Amino acid sequence: TTVVPQHYDLEFVPDLEKFTFSGTASVAVEVVEEVTVVELHSNHIEIDSAVLVAADGTSLTTTVSYDKEQERASLSLDGKAAPGAAVLKMAFRGELNDQMAGFYRSKYTNAAGEDKWMAVTQFEATDARRAFPCWDEPSLKATFSVTLRIPEHFQALSNMPVAEQETKGGVTQVSFQKSVKMSTYLLAFVVGDFDCVSAQTKAGVVVTIHTQKGKKDQGRFALSVATRTLDLFSEYFEIAYPLPKCDMVAISDFAAGAMENWGLVTYRETALLIDEEKSGVSNRMRVAYVVAHELAHQWFGNLVTMQWWSELWLNEGFATWVGTMAVDDLYPDWDVWTGFGSSYFARALDLDGLATSHPIEVDVKKSSEINEIFDTISYAKGASVIRMVHAFIGPDAFRKGLVIYLNRHKYSNATTTDLWAALSESSGKDVAEFMDNWTKKTGYPVLSVEPTGDGQKFAVNQERFLFSGKAADDTTVWWCSVPFVSSTSSEASAVNVKSKRQLIELPAEHVGADWLVGNANQTGFFRVKYAAALQASLGAAIASGKLSSLDRAAIQDDLFALARNGSIRTSEALRIVSSYGKETNDTVLSALAGNLSRVSSAWSNEDNYEQLKAFMCNLFAPMAAEFGWFDRDSDSDLDKVKRTLVVNQAGKYGDQAVVDQAKELFKTGAKVSSDLKYALYKLVVQHGGVDEYEKVLDIYRTADMHSEKLQALRALGATQDEALLLRTMEMGMSNEVRSQDTFYVYAYVAANLKGRAIAWQYLQDHYDAFLTKFSGTGFLLGRIIGDVVSHFSDLGKADEVEKFFATHDAPGAERTIQQALESIRSKAAWLARDATDVKEFLDS
């Protein structure tokens, strides 16, 4: 750019009655070369005046024009601006919108039942330009001074502590300290009426949780997590948290889960608030992780920012991995690294098994393209390859490399190449050579492992894995560091596979082993296909509990994936289910449940679907009978999570005992744990009528905790009454459901076999309304579309979806639609290929 911002002096005057704001900006800039036009970003902002003042006091007035498609404003000067320092002074105004983007309004109901409003910002990725004219790119960092003029009964928060505050004539003017140098997307301010709780870190950083009035005690759990996490990260990265305070705010309307604004982190209520009596273990786990993830960004993303959005993974992949590390440190009994396998690793493999996936480092240009890559690849695959390189160079070299990287690029921007350089420096290994294909190429390989007759040598072939079948034209060769464990040695021995076909020699300690596991503990981002004899031995090892929980999860996941892409028959994957009959790990069972759900969804219109459900019920019903509906004094947190899982799954597949118990518990008003409320509500709605539906709807309307509201809302989608399904979907687009939560309505109706086609028809019939409501909220439109169509498994529906979106724009959802189409068609091929195979398996 020819004009570079150095410092923004901003003043905002929000009006929470008219839902508008006005503002001024005085921006210190450096004019790099002589210009007659100053170009900067502006979206839905009216610039009333703009003057460029040179260092010698000379003023150039401007004429303003807009390019709405490019989200830019052009300020045509009435003369030439010479190179050097200058100040751009602007007055502007805009709307406090209801799109959860830019500077927007959020409504909540207070304890007295009154509707109240707050004004909030959400600037990532490209919406600072919706609040003030600016150079809205991550590499154009500057410092910021913010002033807010607000009604005296409100409070104002921003990234930095308050510098001055004065109240006159019912208006309070709050000026904040000058910020550190940062990107525009990290600027934030909030105006509202809050309660708060505070504490300090060991270094004296003041951490404050801000909530609606009357809810401050629900912030204490997050406060404890936050103070300990900031201490942990300051020690691990060897760089102190750079700001004097860290505010965290619960927002009623929030499109994402949370946002890492430097020093003012904003959250959905469900991602920050915990009621010590009403919240379940799963709620605590989520809040702990989201808080840790956002605080990781204070270093990865805020202190060091990616050069451009194409390297978003440097922010999100790292925050996902480091956030998991922090939760493991704070709550070691939660076994979060096993949970990482199903929460991130397996999800990333699933999406990246599509030809329509994208590389971790992905070329993006438009705002809508940027929003699309806040996805499983940037977060989950990014975190998975970070975990892989951590194993490749070792924890000490990895940590040392991160310290080098952060110190070298703090208050600036960095690229993936910069990260590899720091890790190579700390480890003495060529990390770029090891990692390049993992971040620059789409997809990942499946390694086929075959014995050669020599107990120490195995043939390993690699090819790209795709759910659609073999990718014969893909010549990519990934460097795979493959750790092996066996019945004779639990110490992982890594072997490098760097060619399409390779003969490997295992260390002598594995010779003669009864079983052998490749990619031990899901360290490498690839799948493994074992020769028949090797696979058979693993089934027995799983049943006897000899494998790690991560390996037990990975083996079944790879088998079901290989069935889905035609490498093996589905019966081979289903056959291993019996090995998990005595499984004790909640994450392993959750991973298995996810794969059985995929089979169930694809086969749901088959004549033998009830027979298939019975097969699945036979796995979970005995576990549900053992655990029951009520917590025991001896339960660990993971016991409670497992109870929720097995009761939910047994009910899903029609276990009559669980269904009857749910009806009786609901009828008598028995108190079950928060974790089990969704299962309870869902089963009574699914197996009940209008009366049960109305009662659960009333819970949605009256519950105080938003997490319980969502449990009830999701359960409404399980009704078998078509009129009630339609009513649920109509409610989803009404003011009764917050825009941030609308996707839950359509996701859970579409997940219901009875509602699948109805949800798709509703989306088509009301598409203009969806487009109007969600096209300005980044990823929510894409999420709704994906959730509605993803359960189909026949080619006719794929063609129908494709035809509809050929004539209907879906900004920010184009990639999601292509991925959904590929997924539907691959499921249709799977069903056509293995329908007879599954029937014969069930009959046997």
Disulfide bonds with the S-S distance in Angstrom:
none
